Amino acid sequence: MVELFAKLVIGHAIADYWMQSDALAKMKNRNRDSSAFAPPGQVIQAVWPYALTAHALMHGAVVWAITGSMALGIAETVAHWLIDFGKCENWYGMHADQSMHIGCKVAWMAMA
């Protein structure tokens, strides 16, 4: 159990910090100006749903790879999307965000 928890937390750290570019971190927030991400001459469009979903899918893939459970990978994708959406809405800060993510890892560990 300790080894699985360590793998899930390390996987989270890799996906949330190393794999997430600065551009993705900005694009996933619907409250940020997305005009900087449109090529010159292109109509400005909302990119946050794609960016947030891509980021959440990365986390789901990590959980799936570690646990071998597609269901837990899907659960992680959904949970990560919702948690990060709330953070981007300023409903809570980074400490609560990271605590909720780690809480999910405890839940996945219990279900694995």
C-alpha positions in Angstrom: 0.0 0.0 0.0 2.8 2.4 0.9 4.5 1.7 -2.4 1.3 2.3 -4.4 0.6 5.5 -2.6 4.2 6.7 -3.3 3.8 5.9 -7.0 0.5 7.7 -7.2 1.9 10.8 -5.4 5.1 10.8 -7.5 3.0 10.4 -10.7 0.9 13.3 -9.6 3.9 15.5 -9.0 5.3 14.6 -12.5 2.0 15.3 -14.2 1.1 18.5 -12.3 4.6 20.1 -12.4 7.0 18.6 -14.9 4.5 17.6 -17.6 2.4 20.7 -17.4 3.9 23.6 -19.4 3.4 27.2 -18.4 1.2 27.7 -21.4 -1.0 24.8 -20.5 -1.3 26.1 -16.9 -2.5 29.4 -18.3 -4.7 28.0 -21.0 -6.7 25.7 -18.7 -8.0 28.7 -16.8 -11.2 30.1 -18.3 -10.6 33.4 -16.5 -7.4 34.2 -18.3 -7.2 36.0 -21.6 -6.8 33.5 -24.4 -5.9 36.0 -27.1 -2.2 35.2 -26.6 -2.8 31.6 -27.8 -4.5 32.4 -31.1 -2.3 32.7 -34.2 -2.2 36.2 -35.8 -5.4 36.9 -37.7 -7.4 34.1 -36.2 -10.6 34.7 -34.3 -10.1 34.5 -30.6 -11.7 31.3 -29.2 -12.0 29.8 -25.8 -9.3 27.2 -25.4 -9.7 26.4 -21.7 -12.0 23.4 -22.1 -9.5 21.6 -24.3 -6.5 22.6 -22.2 -8.1 21.6 -18.9 -9.3 18.3 -20.4 -5.9 17.6 -21.8 -4.3 18.2 -18.4 -6.8 16.1 -16.6 -6.4 13.3 -19.2 -2.6 13.3 -18.5 -3.4 12.7 -14.8 -5.9 10.0 -15.7 -3.3 8.2 -17.9 -0.8 8.3 -15.0 -3.2 6.7 -12.6 -4.3 4.1 -15.2 -0.6 3.3 -15.9 0.2 2.9 -12.2 -2.9 1.0 -11.0 -3.7 -0.9 -14.2 -7.3 0.2 -13.8 -9.0 2.1 -16.6 -11.9 2.9 -14.2 -9.5 4.6 -11.8 -7.9 6.5 -14.7 -11.3 7.8 -15.7 -12.2 8.7 -12.1 -8.9 10.6 -11.8 -9.6 12.4 -15.0 -13.0 13.6 -13.9 -11.9 14.4 -10.3 -8.8 16.3 -11.5 -10.8 18.3 -14.1 -13.4 19.4 -11.4 -10.7 20.2 -8.8 -8.6 22.3 -11.2 -11.8 24.0 -12.5 -12.6 25.1 -8.9 -9.1 26.4 -8.3 -9.2 28.4 -11.6 -12.5 29.9 -10.3 -10.8 31.0 -7.1 -13.1 28.9 -5.0 -10.0 27.8 -3.1 -6.3 28.1 -3.3 -3.4 25.9 -4.2 -3.1 24.2 -0.8 -6.7 23.0 -0.9 -6.3 22.0 -4.5 -3.2 19.8 -3.8 -4.9 18.4 -0.7 -7.9 17.3 -2.7 -5.6 15.7 -5.4 -3.8 13.8 -2.7 -7.1 12.8 -1.2 -8.0 11.3 -4.5 -4.8 9.2 -4.5 -5.8 7.8 -1.1 -9.2 6.9 -2.5 -7.7 5.3 -5.6 -5.3 3.4 -3.5 -8.2 2.0 -1.4 -10.0 1.0 -4.5 -7.1 -0.6 -6.3 
